[in-house]
């Protein structure tokens, strides 16, 4: 067979569907998604972007009469039946113009209907005639060759599309956004969210997916993105070329991800991870000041272990691991939810991305700020209900993935990107009133995942890292800051109190690590910002070097609490 475009995972065919299907090997396809002509081009009008436009798609969508339309559907369905494996399934989209005919034909062929799904389009075009109900849905038929055939259905993945509950057969998904049409328009292009859902729940990786009327190949884009193989057929060269452009764009975008997944080819300097959460006390803006004070042992590559006992958002962690090689990396934090999220990214990043995509899309599809607010507080309630009720040290599972997704979603949609707990340990930051949220960057989460593969992740008191310390260790300490007198200082990272007694216990830890030969740097607040006579840290670390640097607070519940202050850096070495 001659292909319009071909690589290991993609085959595009520019030919009549019936002829092309006859050339595909028998029983070679795992799943078919078909978006056949609906035969609804009837010289009517509709509304598109506020303009009246014709509903006519082209000659291929014009009805030839009831009998001829039925014959056409019978013909392509029988061709598809030949290439579909015995345990394969077929998804077919349609409206009342064709879907009932197709369902009847399937039943006559002996197929078993697994589900009928209603795809509800909340942003469907209005009814200009005002003499009937506004069409705002399409029907999806999911079927298999026989009732006894064992079809693929990923029940747990399906639940991720409904906040951990069973996925129902009414799907609220908006029509195709403009961003997905940047290479050109196809009149019946399906949204990527729809195909992602179908492909993830009803196929396995490396499965062969066929679209006999591929159009602009949204099916192919989803298939390739989700590590499936794709065959697309269309007799219109313009649409096949559009498919090719979209698919090649996805292939190019995935090159970086492929490098990450291969591991041995990863160049951390080219793929630099960054914090995936906004976290109080983040050090991104202070990295130049901190980096200029790195110990010579680090610069000379004499350090083989790097430890952060208070990881937080990890700005310095991601920066330093992109610039220096370590045999061992250890991170820790007292916050269970934070550490669980790191563990989920390490062990199940792709599943996490799927759940986050669902939450993000649902939030952004809601029309009013009141609906978004209700959705936010529902997520917050479920997050708090799960706190303490999951096994934070157990193997990562569906429940922990969902909990981590709650954590990231709330961080990105709450007021000022703040994580704060009340005395009972409940997350209590209010709604951020954002029209849209972008909860994650996929490339960044994949890069974070790669770094965490060589990282030991601990959850507990800072002293828990002590067993990993030796003379070739560099430790960066970024504890909850000591509050300034009469000033608002954020310290509600968790319900556990970090008071002066804890600061003194941290000093004792610092001294023990120093006595073992480790090099240490600690960040903390400068009491002199509020009281020139407050010598708490000067006396506490009197035997070590203390530098004062300028810093800007970027997270505070009150705008007046943001601004320039000085911080201290405590080092047990001299800076060259």
N, C-alpha and C positions, 0 to 999 in steps of 0.2 A: 504494500500500500504506500502511496506517495503522501508524505506529511507536509503540511504548510510550515510547521515548526515541530522540532523534536529534540528532546534531551532525555536524560535518565528518568525523569518523573513526569514529563509533559509530552503529550502528543496532540497536536492541533490538526484537524482535517477540514479542508475546504472542499466540500463535495455534498451532493444530495444525501440527506440523512439515510434514506432507504438503501442506497447503493453502498454508503460507507458502513452501515451496520452489517451488511451482508459479508463484508471483508474482515470483520473482527472475529477472532477465534471463538468458537462455541464455549460457553461456560467459563469465560475468562474475566468477568467483571464482578466485583463484590457488591457494589451499590450503584444504582442509577438515580440521578436527579434529573427530572425532565420538566421543562417549562415550555410545553408545546404551544403552537398557535391557539389562542382562545377563540379565534374567529369572531371577534367583536367589532372589527372595523366596519362601521355602518354609516359613515358620513355624519356622525354626531359630533358634538363639541363638549369640551371639558375645560376646567380651569387649571392653569399651570403657572405658578409664580405670579398670580394676579392677572393673568392674561387668558383670554378665550382662545383655545387651540383645538384643532381637529383631533378626534380620537383615532383616526386612521393611522395604523402603524406601517402599512405597506400591503402590497398585493398578497404576500404570504399569509396575512392575517384576515383576509377577506373570506367570508363564508361562501362555500360553493353550494349551499343548500344542506338541509339536515342529513339526507342519506349519504351524500358525498363526504360531509364532515365526519360522520361515523365511520365510513370506510377508511378514511385517512387515519383516524385514531386506532382502528383495528390493525392496520398495516404496520404502523411504527411500534405498537405495543407487542405484536408478535415477533418483530425483528429484535426488540429488546429482550424478550423472553428467551430467545436463542442464546444470547451472549451472557445472560445473567446466571451466576452460579446457583445451584439448587438451594443453598442456604443464604443467598443474597436477598436484598430488599430493594424496592423501588419507591421513590418519593415523586409525586406528581403534583404540580401546582395548577390551579385553575379557578375560574369563576363559574357561575351558573351557566354560562354560555357553552361550557364543555365538560365540566368536572363530573356531572351526573352520567353523561354518556361514557366517560372513561371508567368510572366506577363500575358501571354495568358490564362493560367489556372485560374488565379485570375479573369480576365474579364469574362471568361466563367462561373465562380461560382457566378457572379453578384457583385463582389467587385468593389469599386470605387477607382481609383488611385488618392491619394491626391497630391503626389509629386514623381518625379523621381529625385534623388540626385546623382550627380557625386562626388565621393570621389577621389580627386586628391592627389596622393602621390608624393611630390616633391623629395623624396629620394628613389624612386623605383629602383629596380635592373636594370642594363643595359641590353640591348638586345645583347646576345652573337653571334647570328646568323648573324646579320647585313643585313638581307634580308627583314625586315619589321619594322614598327614603334615600338618604345619601349612602352610596356604596362605599364602605370603609373596611372591607375584609376580602380575603381570598381563602380558598380551601386548599389544604395540603392533604393528600392521601398517602399513607404509608402502608405498603403491602408487601407480602412475600408469596412465594410460589405455592406453598401449601401450609395448612395450619400446623402440621407436624414439623415443618422445617425449623431448625434451630437458628434463629436470627441473632444478630449482634444488637445488644442494647446495654449501654453503660448507665445503669440506674443511678450510681453515685454521682457521675458527671452531670446527669440530667438534673439532679437535685440542686446542683450549684447554680442553675439558672433560675431557681426560685427560693433563694435564701435558705437552702438546706432542707426545704420541704419537697414533697413529691411534685414533679413538674406536671402541670395540667395541660389540657389540650386547647386552651385559649392563650395564644401568644401575642402579647402587645409589643410590636416592633415597628418603629417608624419607617417610612419609605426611604429609598436610597438617598443619602446625603450628597451634596454637591461635590464633596472631597473625593468621593468614589467615582466621579464622572470626569475627572480632570484630563483623561486621555481622549475623551469623546463620549457621546451619548448613545445609548441604546434605548429604544422606546419602552422596553419591558424589563430593564435591568433590576435584579433583585438586590436587596441590601446585604452586605457582608454579614451582619449580625444574624440574619436568618439562616444563611448557609453554614456559618460557623456552628450554630446550635445543632443543625441537622447532622452535620458531618461528625461532630464530636460525640454525639450520643448514639449514633448508629453505625459507626465504622471503627476499624482499628488502624493503627499506624501501618503504612505500606500497602494498605488496601487500594485496589484499583477502582476509581470512581469515574463513571461515564455520564456525560451530559450530551444527549443527542441533538439538542437545539441550544447550543451553548451561548449564542449571542455574544456578550462582552465577557463571558467566562468568570462571573462571580464565583461559580462553583469551583472553577480551577484555582482562583486566588485563595479561596478557603482551603481547598485540598492541599495545595503546595505549602501554605503556611502551617498547616497541621500535619505535615509529614505523610501525606497520602500521595498516590500517583493518579494522574488525571488524563482522561481522553475527552477532548471537546470536538464536536462536529457542528458545522454550520455551512450552508451553501452560499452565504453572502460573504464575499471576500473582505468587504469593508469591516464587517463585524469580526471576522477571524483575525484581521490585522489589529483591530482594537484589542482583542483578546491577547494577542501576542505582546503588545505593548504593556498591558497590565501585568501579565505574567512575568515578563522580563524585569519589570520594575520590582516585583516581589522577590524574584531571584536575587537581584542586586542588593535589596534591603536585607536579605537573609544571609548575605555573605559573612557579615560580622558575627551573626549568631552562630553560623556554622563553624567559624573559627573558634568561638567560645566553647561549643560543644565538643570539638575535637580535643581541646585541652592542651595537648602537647604543642600546638601551633599558636597558643595564646601569647600575645605580646601585651603585657599589662600597661606599657607606656602608651600604646595606641588605643586601648579600650579602658579608660579610667572610670572606675565606679565612683559614685558620689552618694551622699545620704539619700535614702528613700523616704525618710520622715523628717518633718520639721521638729526640732527638739530644743527645748530651753537650754541655754548655755552652749549652743553649737559653736564650734571653733573655726568654721570656714574662713571667716574674715581675719582671724588671728594666725593663720597658718604661716604667713611670711615671718612674723615675729617669733613664732615658736621654732620654725625651721632654721632660722638664723642662729638659734641657740642649741641646736642638736649637738650631742657629745661627739668628740673625735672618734671614739670607738665605733659609733654608728657610721660616720662618714668613711672610716677606714675599713668597713665591712668586717669588723671584729665582733659584731653582735649577731647571734643566731636565733635569739628568742625575743619576740616583741609581745608585751602584755599591756592591755588596757582594762583595769578593774572596774571602770565606770564608763562603759562604751557609749551609752546615749545614742545620738544620731550617727556617730562614727566618722565625723568629717576628717579628723586627723588620721584615723585608722585607714580610711580609704586612700588618703593622700600618701601616707608613708609607705603603704604596701605597694603602691604603684611605682615607687622610686627606689626601694631597697628590697633585697631578697632576704627572707628569713626561713630558717629550717622549721621554726615552730612559731605559731601565732596563737595567743590566748586572749579572748575577750570575755567580759563578765558584766553583769548588771543585776541589781537587786529587783528590778521591775520584771515580773514574770511575763507579762504580756509582750514587752519589748523583746525579751530573749526568745520567747516562743516564735515571734515574727522572724527573727534572724534564723532560727532553726528551720522554719517552714521554707524560707527562701533558699536555704542550703539544700534541703532534701526534696522539695516539691514545688519548685519555682513555676513550672508550666501550669500546674493545677491552680496555683495561687493567681497567676495572671488571668486564667479563665474566670475565676470567681470575681476578681476585681473588675474585670470587664463587664460582667453582668451588673454589679452594683453601680458602677459608673454610668453605664448606658441607661439603666432604669432611672437614676436620679436626673440625668440630663434630658430624658424624654418627658419628664413631668413638666406641665405647662406653667403652673403658678408657684410662687414662692411659698405659699401656704402648703401646697402638696409636697414640695421639697423639704420643708421644715418637718412635716409629719413623718416623712420617710427617714430623715436624719434621726429623729428621736426614737423611731422604731428600731433603727440599727443600734443606737446607743443603749436602748433597753436590752436588746438581745446580747450585746457585748457585755454589759454588766451582769446579766443573768448567767452568762457562761463563765465569768471570772470566778476562780476557785472551785469550779465544778468540772474542770477537765484535768487530765493528768498531764502536767506540763513537762514531765520527764519521759513520757511514753513515746512510742514510735509515732511519727507524724501520720495523722489520719484525716479523714474528711472533716471531722469536728474541729481539729486544730487549724486546718487550712482556712476554714470559714472564720474562725476566731481571729486569725492573723489578718484576713481580709477586712474584717470589721475594724481592726486596729488602724490599718492604713487608710481606709475610707474615712473614718472619723477624724483622723489627723489632718486630712486634706480638705474636709468640708466643715470643720468646726471653727469657732471664732479664733482668729489669729494663729491658727496652726499650733495650738497649745495642747500638751498632755498634762492633765492635772487630776489628782485623786483626792477624794474627801477622806475623812477619818475612818470611814468604813471600807475604804479601798475602791469606791465606785468612781468611774470616770464621770466628771461633772462639768465639762466645758460645754457651753451652749452652742446653738446653731450659728453658722458663719454667714448665713444669708447670701450664699453665692449662687449666681444664676446657672453656672456650669462648673463642674469640677474635673480636673485631670488628676486621677489618683496615682498614676504610675507612668514611668517610661520603661517600656519593655526591654530595650537594649540595656538600660541601667540595671534593672533587676537581674538580667542574665549575667552581667558583669559582676554584680555583687555575689551572685550564686557561685561564680567561678572562684572568687577570692575566698569565700567561706569554705570551699572544699578542703583547704589546708589549714583551717582555723578550728581551734578547740573553743566551744561555746559553753560558758558556765552561767549558772543563775544562782546568785546568793550573795553573801557578804563579801566585801573586798578581800578579806583575809583568805578566802578560798583559793586564790591564785598562788598562794605562797609556795606550794609544793613545786611549782614550775620555775622558780627563780634560781639562777646561778650567776656566776661571775660574767657570763656572756649575754646578759639580759638587759634590755632597755624597757623601762616601765614609764608609761605616761599616765598620770593620775588627774582626773577631772571630776572631783567629787561634787556633791551638792554644795553650793557656796555658802559660807557663813553669812547670815544676814547682817547688813549694815545697820548701825544704830539709827532709828527713826527713818529708815528707808525701806521701801518695798523691795524685797529680794525674793525671787521665785525659788521655792524648795519643795514643792508638792509633787515631785516625780513619782512618789509612792507614799503609802500611808505610814511607812517607817520613818521615824524622826531621825534627823541627822543634826545633833546639837553639838555643843562645845566638848562634851565628853567623847562623842564620836570623833570629832576633829583631833582630839588628843590620842585616841586609839589609832587613828590613821597615821599620826606622827610616829607612834611606836612601830607600826608596820613599816613605815618609810625607813626608819633607822635599822630595823632588822634586815630589810632588803639591801640597804646600803652596806651593812656589815658583811653580807654575803658576796659583795663585789659587784652588784648590779648598779647600773646608772639609772637615775630617776629624775623625772621632771614632773612637777605638780602645779596645776593652775588653781587659783582660789581668789576670792574677793580681797580687796585691799581695804582694811578697816579705816585707813586714813582718809578715804573719800568722805566719810561722815565725821570722823573725830581724829584730829592730828595726833592726839595723845593715846590712841588705841594701839597698843603694841602687841596684840594677841599673837599674830603670826610671826612677828619679828622675834618674840621671845620663844614661841613654840619651836621654831626652826632656826634658832640662834647659831647653831653650828654649821648651817648650810647657806649657800649663796641664794639671795633673794633679789630678783629683778622686778621692776615695775614697768608695765606696758599699758598703752592706751587701748581701750576696748569700747565697742558700742553695743548696747543692749538692743536686740532686735525682736525679742518676745517679751511682752509684759501686758498684763490685762488692762493697764492704763497707759495711754499714750504718753502721759507725763513721766512715766517710769522708764522711758526709752531715752537714750542719749549717751554721751561720752563719759566714761569713768576709767579709772585705772584698775588693773588687776595685777596680781603677783604671780611670778613664776619661781618656784623653789627648785633648785638643782643641787645635786651632791657632787658637782664637778665644776671646773672652771671653764668658761667659754673662751675659746681662742679668738 
